[in-house]
Amino acid sequence: MLGYKPEIDGLRALAVLSVIGFHAFPTIFPGGFVGVDVFFVISGYIITRLLNAEWKANGSIDLSAFYARRVRRIFPMLVVVVACTLVASNLLLQGVGEVEAVGRSAAASLLFVGNLYFQANTGGYFDPVVERLPLLHLWSLGVEEQFYLLWPVLMVLVLRRRPGRLFGIVAACALFSFLLALGLGLFSPNAAFYQMPARFWELAAGGLIALRSWQRPASGRLLSITAIGLLMSAVVLPGALPGGVRVPLAVTAAAMLVYASHANADLGRVGAVLRSGPALFFGLISYSLYLWHWPLLALARAVHPGQAPALTRAMLCAAAVGLAWASFRLVEKPLRHPARTTPNRQLVFAGLLTSLVLAYCSVVFTDAMATGPGTDSPAERISRDFPENRFRCHSTGDEAVTQVPKRGCNSAVDKPVRVAIWGDSYALAWQPFAWALAAQEGGAAISFSRDACPPAIDYDNRKQLLEAQRCKAFNALAISEVEAVDTLILSAAWLAHAGEDDFARQIEQTVARVAPRVRNVLILGPTPYLNESASACLDSPQAEACSVSRQEFDRQAAPSRTFIRSLQAMHANVTYVEPAGFFCDANRCPAIKDGYGLYWDRNHVSSTAVRKFSEGFLAAHSTGPLATPPMN
């Protein structure tokens, strides 16, 4: 029987509180997400320690017993939280698409592939759009479950054939995983974040400690203080510190503390804190607390658009603690140590069968929602109010550059292309404006749009290496095409690039190149960034919280406006198109206007809004060619 190490539960407490701090108070705990990485180190240590001890004692590992323990440990609370979240989502989320996404993410999580689902269906873990996905946090459970499925089998295979080489093989796999994470970080950050092979090195860090009887450190107190310093640095240092630095810091800190505990070192005051009553309390309920906290915070956004008040978030965290304590007492403990035990193989089979059935039920539930009454609600229509060719003609950031423009993406196939719109995803949103201008001029329009790729030749968009190179290649092809049109429209996420000297310089060079070659260059000015998506604000009693003040928006937009006006002053055929008068009134920049959404999300203007804006613009320029003075 392995001895209980209370410091490990204390470390669990630090991990879960860091994650909750990040989700509830991100400005205070900007790196709290690394608590998940601490959990990975702990899981790798505990699982490897148990399996290695069983092998040493029995000369074998009972895989069915191991998987049965995992079913008892993980599955009951997972089912409870997923079921409660599905019901709450159906009651609170306005868009059927949102409910459908929750149901499908529930199914993926119950099938142990939640991490792969979120990789494929979200822009990224840190993108604002994920803040209303109440099961997003189950990505980490997917990583751990995949580790639990594979790791015991691999250990058995190595121990049977090369038992003396297990440590070296694990170390080699950890090194490969670390290098894989670095490589994917350059070429596919989402894969580096979500996929288990790129996370294996963190789990292996704990596993390597468990495989040896390490010599007690010379100064466990100094080691523990250093580890806590590293961990706190990763959690609380300002947001400019990238995740690529925070994660290794946190993993190193967790490994140091696990090693000190494993070697029975004297951890001094750090050890006393980790073994204290509050630390053990949060450590013991950490699994349930991790499961409960995020659905509460995410679903709160459905009833309170924008960031909830700090007191509300604190109360939700307190509620999560209460639910976690009750879950630990009523669900976790009784089912982990039942009075009557079920044979291991039967329990594993029952767990797998239950996963399949519940996953199927989740999908059936969401499909019923998608085809039932209310599926075409106003909120749902707002969230889909983007150009109909979005998924066919717009390029995502990681998409290979094969054909620019894409075939069949003209506004009219039987007319010459006279208008082009070029830019990032904002150009996609403004596409109906180009279509309207082309129709007035009796020609067709074409769109050149790519995620996070503003219309600036040779601009480094600061994305991972391959995506940045593809953006440059896309723009190089786009500029050769747009020089052949009469009217060129440029659009970009101006507010996101305010203050970037290299961005301004390369936009200036781009305009200098195209202005002599086209009749008109229209530059669409900045639009507001809402506090919450327009669809969430439609029927909310706190709809005003979604909007931003006109004063604040004008302050944010001032540098971009000054820059665009300077471009207009340099070139006689450059027109600055100012959209603020349409999207804002004298005091506010709202999400909803005259019953329709001005945006399909937080920041991309809706097609309905663009068409109505275009009507006013064209009416003001109906007497002749497009004039060069800006539209005020």
C-alpha positions, 0 to 999 in steps of 0.5 A: 500500500502506497503511503498518502502524501498530503503535499500532493493534495495541497498542490492540487489545491494550488492548481484548481484555485489557479484555474478558477482565478484565471477564469473568474479574475483574469486580470489578477491571475493572467497565467492561472490557466497553468493550473491545468499543467500542474494537474498533468504533472500530478496525474503522471506521477500518481498513475505511474507510481501506482502502476510501478508499485503494482508491477514491483509487488506482483510482477504484473499490472491488472489493467481491468482493475486500473480502468475500473478505478478510473471509471469510479474516479472520473465517470460519476461526476463527469456524468452529473456535471455534463447532464446538469450543464445540458439542462441549464444550457437548454434553459439559459442559452438563447441560440439553438446553435449554442445549445447544439454546440454544448450537446456535441461537446458533451458527447465528445467529452463523454467519449474521451475526445473533448480536446479534439472536438474543441480543437476542431470547433473553436478558434482557440482556447483563449479566443473570446468566442469560447467564453460561452462554451460551458464544457470547454474545460473538459478538453483537459479531461480528454487529454488525461483520459487518453493518457489513462487509456494508453499509458498502462498498456505501454508500461506493461509492454515495456516492463515485459520486454525491457524492464530496465529501460523503462525510465530511458524510454519514458525520458525519450518519449518526453523529449520527443513530446516536448519537441513536438509541442515546440514544433506544433507551437510554430505551425499549429498552436491549437494542436499544441494546446489540445492534443495529448502527444504534445502534452505528454511531456508534462505527464511524463515529468511526473511519471519519471519522478515516480519511476525512481527512488530519488535521493533526498534533496540537500535543502527541501525547504529551499527547493520548495520555496523556489518551486512556489516562486516559479509557480506564482510567477507563472500564475500572476506575472503580467499578461504580456508573459506568453504561455510558452514561458508560463507552461514550462515554469509551472511544469518545472515548479510542479515537478520540483514539489512532486520530487520533494514530496516523493523523496520525503524531503522537509518542505518547511513552511511550504510543506506546512501550508500544503498540508494545512486544512484549507489546502487539503480541503480544496485538494480533495474536492479539486476534481469536482470543483474543476468540473463545476466552476466553468459551467457556472461562469460560462452560463452566467454570461447568458444572463449577464452579457459582458463581464459579470460584476466581480461580486457575482463572479465571486459568488459563482466561485463560492457556489462552485465550492459548495457544489464540489463539497456536496459532490465529493461527499455524496457522489465521489466518496461513496462511488469510489469506495462502494460497500458492494463492488462490481467485478472490474471487467463488468464495471469497465464495460458498463462505463464504456456502454454508458459513455456511448449511450449518453453521448448518443443521447446528447446528440439526439437531444441537440438534433431535436433542438435544431429541428424543433420550434424556435430554431430560427429565433432572432438571436439565431438569425443574428449569429448567422448574419454573415455573407452566405459564401463565408465558408466557401470563399473566405480563407482561414488562417491555417488554410494553404494558399492555393488559389487567389481568388477562389473560383466561383466567388464573384458577385456576378459571373457574367459581368466584368470584375470592377470592385474588389474588397481586400483584408482580414475577416473584417473584409469578409464582413464588409463584403456586401458593401463591395457587392452593392458598389459593383452592382451600381457600377454595372459590374461584379465584385470579388473578395480577398479575405483571410483571417488575421491577414490585413491588406498589407504586403509583407506584413508579419501578422505575429501568428505562428510561423506557417500562418504568418508565411501564408498570410504574406503569400496570400497578400502577394497574390491578392495585390497582383489581382486587385490592381486590375479593378476600378475600385478597391476597398481595404478593410482591417481590424484597425483597433487591434493594430493601433500603435503598430509602427510596422503595420502602419508602414506596410499599409502605407506602402500598400496604398502607395502601390495600388493608388496609381493603378486603380480609379478609387481606393476606399478605406473602411474605418474602424468599428466598435468591439462590443462587450458581448456578442449581438445575438446574446444581447437581443432579448437580454434585460442587460442589453445595454451592457453589450454596447460601448460608449461613443466616447470610449470608442472614439478614443480607441479609434482616434489613432486609426482615424488619424492614420487613414486620413493621412493616407487620404491626404497623400493620394487624391483617389483615396477615400476614408469611409467613416462608418461610426455615424451609422453604428453609433449614436451620440452616446453609445455604440449599440449591438442592436439597431431597429430590431436587427443586429449590427454584428454577427458576433462581437466585432464583425458587422452583420450583412444586414447592417452592411447592406443598410449602410451601403444604401445610405452610402450609395444614396449620398454618391448617386449623382456620379462617380465615387467622390474622394471626400470622407463620409462623415 
